[in-house]
């Protein structure tokens, strides 16, 4: 969304320059040139910050998320945290403006963008830190369990929901991963919560619980699956976007936060966690 007119035609617009740099960064990343990709994304962010109201809001959000991923891949977590804190503050300001003046679609887009960056900032701040414990209301597969219980093993912690299609697509991958890596020390914990029936009548909660059971049965899930009490645990982990995956090493330290399997950083960190002994 643009909230000020574009610069005059005939010049290279900041939006176009930022988009071009982001495209080049993607190509650099695909070819394995991570340092070059980071430099291009940093240049794009500098341009966006210099001309903040000439850049589409969603482009700015995508840029921040891409740069955070690049920093995580390079192990530059502090840079990621600092950048995301600044971008979160900017996104919050834009969201507040849109809530007061925007159309309904603009309001939704602004809120969504802000929450994306805010949650990614939370995730990055947890890297290298001891994983917060996971209070669970009910275990519907396996359990009872806790992160402390699995100290000495590597834990893949996933947040999911029944209505989330990518979550459904991830279950077979997690099952295969668990079966293949369990002997090496991997444990998988999938956490959800009541969404449709949250704070609703008991009958609705029973129905939603049955949907959860149906899904894990359908996909042959054989690892731990729990229901959190409410949304607080997702807030602590910055896991409101679904699915979100965390890797916790044998000492209980978070080493990865992101989409999970298919992400090169995830695969690298998983292998390192499995190889590293306490």
N, C-alpha and C positions, 0 to 999 in steps of 0.2 A: 504494500500500500504506500502511495506517495502522499505526504502531507504538506508538501510545498511544490510549486511548479518546477519542472525540469529546467536545466540550464539551456541556453539558447541553442537552436539547431546550428550546425556548421562546426561546432566544437565536439570533441569526444566527451560524451556525457559521463559523469562519474559512475552512474549505474552501469553503463556499457563497459567502462574500464574495469570495474570491480568484477563484473560477470566474466570478462575475458581472462582476468588473472585467476579467478577461481577455476575456469576451464583448463587453463594451463597447469595449475596446481594438481588437478585431478590426473592429467596426462603424466605429469612428473611422478606422482605417487604410483600410478599403474606401472610405470617403467622402473620403479624401485629407487627413484631419486627423492628420498624423503626430505633431505636437507633443502633441496631446491623447491620442493612443494611447500615446505614451511615458509621459506623466504617469500614465495609468491603470495601465499595466504596472508602473511604479515604485511606485505605491501598493499594488498587489497584492503585489509583492516585499517591501515593508516589512511588510505583514501576514503574509506567509509566514515571514519571518525572526523576527517577534515571537512567532509561535506555530508553531515548526518541526515539532513532532510532532503537530500537528492538521491538517496539510496532506498530502494524498496525494502520495507521492513522485513519481509520474509527472506530476502537476499541476505540482509544483515544477520538474521538468525542462523541461516544455513552456513554463512561464513564463520560465525563463532563456533558452531558445532564442528565444522570441518577442521578448523584450526585446533580445537581442543583434542580431537581425535589424533591429529598429527603430533601434537605435543605428547600425548599419552604414548604413542608408538615410539617416540624418541626418548621416553623416560623423563621428560621435562615437566614434571607434575606441578611444580611451583609456578612455572610460567602459565600453565593451563589454568590454575586456580586464580591467579591474578587477573588474567584476561577475562575469564568468565565472570568474576565478581564485577568488573567494570561493565561488561556487556549486559549482565543481569540488571544492574542499576539503570542503564539506558533503556532496556526493554521494559522495565517496570514503569519508567516515566512515560514512554510511548503508550503503554497499555492504559495508564491513568488518563492520558489525553483522549484516547479513543473511547474510553468508557463515558467520558463527558460529552464528546462531540461526534463520535463516529456512527456509522450505520451498524445494524446488527451483525452483518458479516465482518465488518472491520473490528468490531468489539471482540467477536469470537477469535478472529485471527490474531489480534494483539494479545489477548489473554493466553492463547495457546503458545505463541512465540515466547512470551515472557516465562511461562512455566517450563518450557523446554530448556531454556538457558539456565533458569534458576535450579532445576533439578540436576542438570549436568554439572553445575557448579558444586552442588552438594555431593554428587558422586565423586568428583575429582578430589574434593577435600577429604574423602574417606580413604583414598589410596595411600598405602603405607601405614595406615592406622589399624588398631585392633577392631575387628568387626563388632558392631553393636549386637548384643544378644537378641534372639528372635522369640519373643513371647508368642505362643500359639494357643488359640482358643480350643482347637480340636485337630487331631491328626486323623485324616481320612484314609491314609495309606502309610503303613509303617508307623514308627514312633512308639512312645514319646521320644523326642530327641531334642538336642540343643547344640549350639555351636561348641560349647564347652565339652559336650559329650564326644564330639568328633575331633577334638584336639589331637594332633598327630596324623590326621588324614587331611586330604585336600577337599574342600567343600565348594561345589558349584551351587550357588543360591539363585533361584529364578523366581521372579514375581510374574504372575499371570492372572488371567480372568477367563471365564467361560465364553464371553462375547468377543474375545480377541482372536481373530483368525490367525495372525502370525504366531500366537501362543499355541494354537492347535497344531500348526505346522511344525512347531519346535518339539513337541512331545516325542514323536518318533525319533528325532535326532538325539534328544537327550537320553532316551531309552537305549539307543544303540551305543552312544558314548559311554553311558554308565556300565553297560554290559562289557564293553571293550576295555575300560580303564579301571574297573572296580578292584581288580587284583593288584593294580599299581597304587591303590590308595585313594581312589576317587569316591566321594559321596555326593549325591544330588538331593537337594531339598527344593521343592517347588511350593511357593506360598501364594495363596490367594486370599480373598476376603469377600464378604457379602457386598454386592454392588446393588443389584436390582431390589434386593430385600433389606438393604441396610436400614436399620431402625424401623423396619416394617413389622407386621404381625408374625407370629410364630409359624403360621402356615406357609407364608411366603418364604421364610428362611429355610424351611424344610424342603420346599420345592427347589429352591436355588441350590441347596446342598445336594439334592439328587442330580441336578445338572452337572455339578462338579464330579460326582461319582461316576456318572455316565461317561463323561469325557475321559477320565483317567482309565476307566475300564475299556472303553473303545480303543484307546491307544496302547493298551497293555502296559501301563506304567508300573514299574516295579521298584521305584525309589520312594523316598519320603515326600508326602504331600500334606500340607497343613493349611488350616484356615486361621488367619490372624483375627484378632478381636475387632479391629477397626482400621482406619486409614493412617494411624499414627506411625506404624512401622514403615510404610511406604514413604512417609514424609522424612523420617530419619535417614533412609537410604536414598532419597531422591529418586524413587522408583515409581512415579505416577504414570509415566509412559510405559506401555507394555508391548512385548516382554522386555524386562531388564534383567541382566545377568551379572553376578558378581563372582569372582574367584577368590577364595580365602585359603591361604596356605596352611601348612601343617602347624604353624605357630599362631594361627588365628588372625593373621594380618591380611587385609584386603589388597590384592595385587592387580585386579582388573575390574572395570565397571563398563558395561556397554551392551551391545546387542547379542554378544555371544558367538556361537559357532558360525563360521563364515567370515568372521573378522580375523585378519592375520595376527593382530595383536593378541586376541584371545587365544588362538592356537599356540602362539609362542609362549605366553604366560602359563597356559595350562601345562605345557611340557616342562617348563622350568619348575613349576610348583611340584609336579610329580617327581621330578628328578632330585629336588632338594629335600634332604632329610633334616629332621630337627636335631 
